[in-house]
């Protein structure tokens, strides 16, 4: 705790010092601007739409990171997870079901498919209320914007930790075509992308983009006789823009994708810590603590030769995930001169099937077959001023309707006592409708001072039902209903929720000099309550969970110095949560439990530097300091006796059991320090060629992966290095590049938990190791 406090105080001092230096340097620059050397390369303007209108990122009173489409291609990023090393204080977590996003230590809990995302996801302005709509890889991106901190007023109720906005490229008046292909040698992966854009008729423009990709395996599975996991994705998108009049524009976009994954990256490991009691002695299954599956796990070498993480999977099932999704967007915009009216319609759906080996071992113990069907549509109407007056305003209405159905079939088989063997069938349905009205006004008090206030009123109705049916194995053809099972009772449950509330925000901006802006903001945001699609108890208490509330403040500085060769941004922040929604795997019932933690706090500081040292050399660095912890949260003690001994466990709860108050304990996926830095060298060779090389490094501190505080579920600090070398012909439009990602071959644990019914054994997934890639790009 003292270390956290020292780091936080140091971060505050760093931020305030940066602000003072920036203001002083900018003032000196302002008086000498006329004598600036115009031959020195300046940093370009980063345009964002974080406030529903185009602005420079330096003018927005929000901590924001924007990654351009070219940067995405250069980083070899196929999805959000590939960008996490470039986004300090942002974690992309590979949890069961699908990835989830954590910003500043705050994000949706794991496992519950029906969870709202704490980080709102938006594709061309359309809210993607389920993470699976982000399953498709990046294709023909203009940029990705990551907004940190609550964004409730403009982005909606469920952007309580931040928002990620993906903007795709629009059709161009001029003809454009591009081919991009890459091949990765370590895992034998490839990607091929094609893009075609231009004018179809007078005032009508079109763009079509397609991608096919195949990701190779990095895990060895001797039981299946092949490497896993392997995936294939195909995406097709078409966009039309019609300039009906000089003041009226229509945009229609449709996208479809297919995704298939075979196998998984889950592997087992054991508590391998000499000096602790109990622990797993090397190559000694007898040292495993007594448990239901000890003979099965270790008799089949299910945890690997040395009980360690070694990229070897002993999963005995042919796991597979398949998904088909479709989205469409329609936008109509009319400029009235002093006002602009925008209507935005969005539709999205996906069908997903997933078969997983839930015991992650060679034993025929536990498997799950899951099917999902999701549909949503939304309408948004906005009226915004076009600027130029003392007041800038934006008002709007938003409506969302969605349907979600989940079916599950789970088998518990294997070498078990007959009374314990069972099969579980279940279904979950949820219907949601949400309506909100929002507005934001900026008052230009003077040329250098602006005050902004915003408000969003939201109301949401949600209905859900769930059924569980347990069966015993009476014959090979008939499953006999079983009245109950100690861990999985039969039940049918229905519930509904209605919520309404107001989310306000205020901010102030002061231009110390034209190139330096100080800002301060306060906001209150909320995230809807909901239902636990993974519940196996059948009680209303466990089936539903309450909304969570956040209050946040942020103080920052954004400056461009040295004739726009140096950009420095810094901020300090704090967010306090009430009723934080938390989900974690409960190995006693092999299911994810959802609850509301009483209180939590996230606070820290962030610093960004970008410097054009010369015409050829650019350096940049982002560093984030974070102290995110529970303030009041009572949970069950971990089953591992060594881990439990490190905590102040006591008997409490209903029913009474060993519990612990996690006050002062770090939140999951909230490393204290994260950073990303790079140096890029770029120069012309002759009259037609351009040579570029870029080295970047990222660091992530020790990371807690589960609130049980089991020491086996903590990822160690890790550095990663990437290198890219490219040669481009500017006249002919081609580029050849060679890249190495994760040069040091680091594979930290990204998600982990305790194995079902067996103390001392854990499951985990890790990052991929080193990747060596070549790519070719041709524009014509």
N, C-alpha and C positions, 0 to 999 in steps of 0.2 A: 504494500500500500504506500509506503514511504517512497519507493521507487516511482510509482505512478504519479504521486503528488509532485515529486521533483521534476519529472518529465513534463508534466502539464504546466507547471510554473515556468519552466525553461521555454516551453513553446509559446506561452503568452509573452514572455520577454522578447523572444525572437520576432514574433509578429509585430509588437509595438515598435521594436527597433527598426524593423523593415519599413514600417509606415513612416517613421521619422526620416529615415535615410531617403526613401522614395520622394517624400515631399520636398526635402531640401535639394536633392539632385534635380528634381523636376523644375523647381523654381529657378535654379541656375540655368537649366537647359532652356527654359522659356525666354530668358533674357538674351540668350545667345543663339537663338534658333536661326537667325539670318546667316550666321557664319558656319552653319553645319555643312559637313562634307557630303554633298548630295551623291557622290560616287559610291558611298558605302551602302550596302544592301540593307533595307529596312525589313522589319517583320511585317508580314501581311495581316490584314484584318480578318478575324475569325467571326463570321456571321452566324448567329444562332436565333432560334425562335422560342427561347425559354419563357417569354412573356406574351406568347401568341402573336408576336409581330417581329419582323426582322430587325435585329439590333447587333451591334458589336458586343461580343462577350465581355469586353472591358466596361461596358455601360450597364451591365445587368447586376443588381445588388444580390447576387446569389453565387455561392461557390459552385462553379461549373467547369466541366472538362469536355471539350469537343474534339472528337477524333474524325479526321476527314476520310473520305473514301480512298484516296491514294495512300494514306497512312495505314488503313486497314489492309489494303493489298500488300504493301511493303512488309507489314508485320506477319503476313501469312495467316491472318485471322479469318477463320471460317464462321465463328460465332462469338457470342459475348464472352464465353469462357476463355477463349484465346486472347482476349484483351485484358484480362484481369491483372496481368503483370504491369500494365501501363496505367493503371487506375488506382493510385494509393487511396486507402480507406474504402475500397470497394472489393468485395469478395464474391466470386461466382462459385457456388457450392454444388458439387455433384451428389445430391441426395437421392434416396430412392424415389422413383416416380419420374423426376425430372430435376433440372437445375433450378436453384433459387438464388436470388441476389440479396446481398447484405451490404448496406452502406453505413459507415461509421458504427459498425457493430450491431446494427439493427436490421432485421429482416424477418420474413415469415419463417415459422418453425418448420421442421422437417416432416416428411411423411404424409401429412394430410393433403390428399389431392384436392380437396375442396377449399383449402386455404386461399383467402385473398392474398395477393402479393403486397407486402409492406412497401416495396419499391414498385411504383406504377410503371407499367410497360406500355409504350405508345409507338405505333407504326404509322407514319404519315398522319399523325394527329388522332388516330383511332386507338382507344384504350383496349389493350389485350388483357382481359380479366383472368385468363388462365395462361400459365407459363408455357403450356404446350403450343400456343399460337406462335411462340418464338422458337419453335423447334427447327424451322427452316434455316439454313445457313445464310450468312450475309451474301447478298447478290446485288451488284450495281448500286452501291451505297453512295449517297452524297456526303453524309456524316452521321455520327452517333453523338448525341448530347447526354451527358450524365450530370444531373442536377442533384446536389447533396443537401440533405435536410428536408423537412416537411414542405410539400408543395400543394397543399390542399385547396387553395383558392382557385388557381387556374387549371390545375391538373386533376382535381377531384379528391374524393374522400379517401381513397385507398392509396395515396402517395405519401404516407405518413413518414417514411424514412428517406424518400427521395423519388426521383423519376428518371427513367431512361427513355429517351426519344430517338427513334430510328427514322431517318429521312432518306428516302430513295431518290435516285436521279429522275428528273422529269425529261420529257421529250425536248429536243432542240430544234430551232428553225433550220440550222444547217445540217447537212448529212453527216452522220458519225457512225462509225462501225469499229468494233474492237473484239479481238480474240485474246484470251488469257488462258494459259495452260501451265500447270505445275506438277512436279513429281517429287515425292518424298521417299528417300531410299531406305531409311531405317525400318519403317513399317510398311513400305510399299503402298503408299497412298497417292492419290492423284485428284486433281480438280481441273475441269474444263469449263470456261465461261464464254458465252457469245452475246454481243450487244449490237443492236441496230437501231438507229434513231434518225429522225428527219421529218421534213414537211410532206404530208400526204396530199393535201389540197390547200387552197388559199385559206390561211387562218387555222388549219387543222394539222396537228403534229402528233406523231406516234413514236413509241419506243417499245421495243421488245427485248427482253433479257432472259437468258436460260443458263442453267448450271447443272452439271452432273459431277458428283464427287464420290470417291470411294476411300474410306479411311481404314487402313490396315490395322492388324492386331499387334499388341505389345505384351500379352500375357500368354504363358505356356499352360496348356491344359492336357496333361498326359492321359487323363481318363477318356476325354473325347477324341484324343489323337490329333488335335489341331490347336492353333493359336486363337485367342479371343481377346477383346471383342472386335468384330468387323461391322462396318456400317456402310450403307449406300444411300445417297440422297439425290433427288431430282427436283428442280424448281423451275417454274416457268412464270414469267410476269409480263403483262402487257399494260401500257399506259397511253391514254389519249388526252390531249389538251386541245380545246376549241376556244379560240378567241372570237366569240360571237360578235362583240363590238369592242371598240378600244377600251371600254370600261367594264366589260363583262367577260368572265372566264369560267369555263367548265373543265373539270378534270375527272376522268374515269379510270380507275385502276383495278385490275383483277390479277390474282396470284394463286397458283396451286402448287402443292408440293407433296412428294411421297418420300417417306423415310423408313428405312429398315435397318435394324441392328440385330446382330446375332452374337450371343454370348455377353459376358459382362466383365468388368474389371475388379469385381469383388474377390477378396482373398482372406483367408483366416490367418490369425497369428495368436500366439499364446503369451501369457504373462511371463516374460523371460528376463527376470530381474534377480540375479544372485544377490543374496543378502536379505531378501524379503521372505516372508513366510505367509502363505505358501507361494511357491513360484514353480515354473516349469523347468526342470533340469534338462539339459541338452540330451535329446534322443532318449528320453525316459518317460514314456506315457504314464507309468505308475505314479509319477509325481503330480499328475493333474488332480486338483481337488475333486472330491466325490461329486458326481453329477450324473444326470440321466444319460448323457450322450458321451461320456468319457471313453468307453470302449469303442464306440463307433467312430468318433473323431480321430482318435489316435491309432486305432487298429488299422484304419485305411490310409494313414498318413495324411489325413485331410488338412492338417495345418502346415504341411510342407516338411521337408527333410529336417530342418533345424528349428521348426516352430517360429520362423521369422518371415517378414515380408520379403519375398524374393521373386515377385512377378510370376508366381506359379499359382494357378487356380485348380482346385480339385472339385469344382462343381460338376455334378454328374448329370445334370439336366441340360437339354438343348434349349437354352434360354433364347428368347426372341422378343423384339419390340417392333411393331409396325404402326405407322401413322400416315393418314392422308388428311390434308387440310386445305381449306380454300378461304380466301379473304377477298373482299371487294370494297372499294372506297369510291364515293362520289362527292365531289366538292363543287359548289357554285359560289362565285364571288362577284360582287358588283361594287364598283367605286363610285360613290355619290359626290366626290370632291373632298368634302371635309369629313366624310364618314365612309366606312367600308363595311358592307354586310357580307357575312360568310355563312353558308350552310354546309354541314358536313354529315354525311351518312356513312356508316360502316357496318359491314356484315362479316362474320367469321364463323367457321365451324371446323371441327376435326373429329375424326373417328380413330380411336387408338386401341390397340390390343397389346398386351404384355404378359409374357410368361416368365416367371423368375423362380430360381431355386433359393428359398428364403433361409435355408440353413447354411448356404454358401459352402457346402462340404461334399465329400464323396458319399455321404450317407443318404439313403432315401428317406429323409426325415420330414421336410416341410417344403411345399411348393405352392405357388400362387398363380392363378390365371385370372387376369383382370381385363375388362373391356370398358372403354369410355366413349361417350357420345356427347358432344358439346355444340351448342349454337348460341350466338349472341347477335344482336343488332343494336345500333345506337344512332341517335340524332343529336346534333349540336347546332345551335343558331347563335351567332355572335355579331354584335355591332361594335365597331371600334373606330375611334377618331384616327385621323391620318396625321396628326401632329401639326405643329405650328402655332398653337394657342397656349394660353396659360395652363390649361387642363388637358391631359391625355386620359382618355377613359376607354374602358372595355366592359361590356355587359353581355351576358349570355344565358341560355337555357340548355340543359342537357338531359337526355333520357336514355336509359339503358335497360334492355330486357334480355335475359339469358335463361337457358335451360341446360341442365347437366344431369347425365345418367351414368351411374357406375355399377357394374356387375362384377362380382368376385366369386371365385371357386378355389378353395384352399384345401390341400390334402395334408394330413399328418399320418405318415405310414412308417415303414421301416421296422427295425428290430425293437419294437416297443411292446409293453404289456398290452394284451388285447383290450383291456378296459380304457386304455388311453388313446387308442387309435380312433380317429374320427375324420370326417370331411365336413367342411364348412362352406355353405353357399350363402351369398348375400347380395343385396341390391341397395342402391342409394340413389335417390332423386332429389334435385334441388331446383327451384324456380325462384328467380330474383328479378325484381323491378326496382329501378332507382330513378329519382327525379331530383334535379338540383337547379338552382338559380345562382349566378355568380356575377361579381363585378369588381372592377379595380379602377381606381382613379389616382393619377399622379398630378400633383400641383407643383408647377414650376414657380416656387416662391421667388426666386431670382435666377439670374443666369448661371449661378453656381450651386444653388440649393434646391433640392426636390424632396417632397414628401409624398409617400405612396400609401394608400390604404386599400385593403381588399376584404371581401366577405363572400362566403359561399354557404348557402342554406341547402341542406340535402335531406331527403327522406328516402328510406329504403325498406322494402318489404321482402321477406325471404321465407319460403316454405320448404321443408325438407322431410323426407321419410326414409326409414332404413329398416330392412328386414335381415335377420340372420337365421339360418336353419342348419342344425347340426345333424349329421348322419353317422350311423355306424356301418361297418362293412359286413353285411349279412351274406352276400354272395358276389360273384363277379359281375352279375347283371343288374342287381337291384340294390340300391342304397336305402336302408331302413331308417326312417326318421327316429331320432333319439330325443327323448323329452328334454334333456338338458345335458350340459357338460360343465364340469367345475370351472373351467377357464372360459368357455364359450357358450353361454346360454342361448336358447332360442328366444327370439323376441321380434316384435314388430312395433316400431315407434314412429310417431309423427310429432312435429313441432313447427312453430312459426315464430318469426321475430319481426318487429316493426321498430325502426329507429329513425330519429330525426335529430338534427343538430346544426349548429352554426360554427364554421371554421373561419376565424379572422386572421388577418396579417397586416402588419404595418412596417414601413421601412423609411429610412432617411438617407439621402445621398448628398455629399458635399464635394464639389470639384475644388480641391485645394489649389490646383492650377489646371489648365486644360488637359494635361496628360495624366493627372493623378486624381483618383476618386476614392474617398472614404465612405463607407456605408455601415449601417447598423440596422438589424431587422429583428422583429419578434413575430412569432406565429403560433397558433394553436391548431392542431390537426387531429383527425380521428380516422380510425380504421374500423370497418363494420365487424360486428360480431358474426358468428356463424355456427356451423355444425361440423362435427367430427365424422367425416366419411369413413374413418377407420375404426370407429367405436365398436367394441365387442361386448360391452357390459349391458346395453339396453336400458340404461338409466338416463333420465333427463339431465341429471347433474353432469354426467360425462359426455352426453351427446351434444350439448350446446356450450358455447363459450361467449363471453361478453365482448363488447367493443373495447378497443384500446384508445387511449388519449395521450397526446404528446404536446408539450409546450417547449418551444425552442427559441433561443436567441443566437445571433451571429453578428460579429463585428469584423470588418475586413477592409483591406486596401487593395486597389488595382491601379497599377502605374505602368506607363511606358516611358522609358528614359533614353538618354543618349541618342536623340533623333530617331526614336522608335527602333533602336537596335536591341534594347534590353526591355523585357517585359517581366514584371515581378508582381505577383499576387499573393496575398497572405490573409488568413482568417483565423479567428478563434470562435468556438461554438460550444453550446451546451443544449442537450435535449433531455427532458425528463419525461418518463413514461409512467402512466398509471394503467394497471391491468394489461401489461404486456402479454400478448398471445405467444405461448411457447409450446412447441411440439417436440417430443423426443421418443425414441424407441424404448418400450418396456419389455425386456427380455422374458419377464414372467408370463406374459400372454402373447408374445411375438406379435405385437401391434404397436402402433404409434399412439401415444396418449397426448391429448391437447389440454392445456390449462391456461389460466391467466396468472402470470406472476404479478405480485402486488405492485412493486415499483422497481424501476431501473433508471439509470442515468448514463448518458454518453456525452463525453466532453473531450475537447482536444484542440489541436491547431493544425493548419495546413499551409504549406509554403510552396509556391511555384515560381521557377525562374526559367526564362528563355532568352538566350543571348546570341546574336549574330556577331561572332568575333571578327569575321572578315567576310569578304565576298564568297569564300569557300567553306568556312567552318562555322557551324552552329552547335551550341551546346544547350542542354536543357536538363532540369531536375525538378521533381516533385517529391516532397517528403511530408508525411502525415504522422502526427502524434495522437494517440487515442487512449483514453481511460474510460472504458465502458464496463459497468458492473451492476449487479443486482443490489437494490437497497432493502428489499424485503421479499423473500421467496422461500417457502418451506417445501422441500421435496423429499422423496425417499432416499435413504442412504444407498450408496452403490453396493451391489452384492459382493464385490471383491473386498475381502476383509482387510487387505493392506491399504487399499484406497480409502475404505471407510474409517480406518484407524487414524488417518490424517485429518479427519473432519470431526467437528463437535456434534456427533449424533446423539439424539435423545428419543425417547418413546413419545409419539404423538400422532395426531391425525385420526381419521375414522375410516376403516378400522385402525386400531392402534398398531404402530409399526415403527421401526427405527427411521427417524427423519432428521433433516438438518436444515438450518436456516442459512441460505446462501448470501446473506448480506455481506457486501464487500467482495464477492467472488466475481471474477471476470466473465462477461457474456461470451457465448460461443461465437467463433469466427470474428473475433475482435482483437487482432494483434496490436500490441502497443505501438509499434513503429512499422510503417511500410514506406517504401520509396521506389522511385523509378527515375533513372538518369540516362542520358545518351550524349554521344558526340557524333556529328555527321560532317563528312567531308564531301564537297561537291565542286567539280570544276569542269570547264570546257576543255576538250581535247581536239585541237584543230578547229575547224569551223562547223563541224556537224555532230561531233560526238560529245556526250556528257558522261563523266565517270562519277559514281557515287558510292561511298562506303559509310556504313553506320554501325556503331557499336552501342548497344544499350544494356543496362543492368537493372535488375529489380531485386528488392529485398523485402522479406516478410518475416516478422518477429515470431516468437513462439505463439502458437495459436491453440486455444482450448476448443475442442470439437464437440463436447457434450457437457451439459450442465451437471452431470453426475460428479465431475471433478476427479474422475478416475485418471490416474497419471498415465495409463496406457492410451488414453484418448486425448493426448496433447501432441500437436505437431511441432517439431523442432524448428528453430530459425533456419531460413534458407535464402541463399543468393542464386539468381539465375542470370546467365549472360547470353545475349543474342548477337549475331554478326550477319550483316548483309552487304554484298558487293554487287553493283549493277553497272552495266554499260548500255547507254541508249543512243540511238541515232535520231537526232532531232528532225532531220529532213524527211526521213523515210518512216518515222513513227514506230520503230520497234525498240524493244528493251529486253536484254537478257540479264538474269540475276541468279546468284547463288546465295543461299542463306543457311545459317546454322542456328537453330533455336535450342535453348537450354544446353549450351555447350558443356557445362560441367555435369550434365546427366543427373540432375537432382530430381528426386521423386518423393516429395513430402506427402504425408497422409492428408487427404482432403475431406474425408468423411469416415466416421467409424462408430462402432457401438459394440455392446456385449452380445455374444452369441446366445441363441435361444436355449434356455434351460441348462447352461453349462458354465458355471463360474470359471474364470481363468482363461477363457477363449474369447477372441474378439474378431469381428469382421471389419474390413477397411477397404477403401479405394484410394489409389494414389494418382498423382499427375503422371502424364506420359514422360518418358525419358527424352534423351537427345533426339532431335530431328534434323536431317540434312535434306535441303530442298533446292531444286533448280526450277526456274520459271521463265516463261517467254510471254511477252506482251506485244501485240501488234495493233496499232491504231491507224485507220485509213478512212 
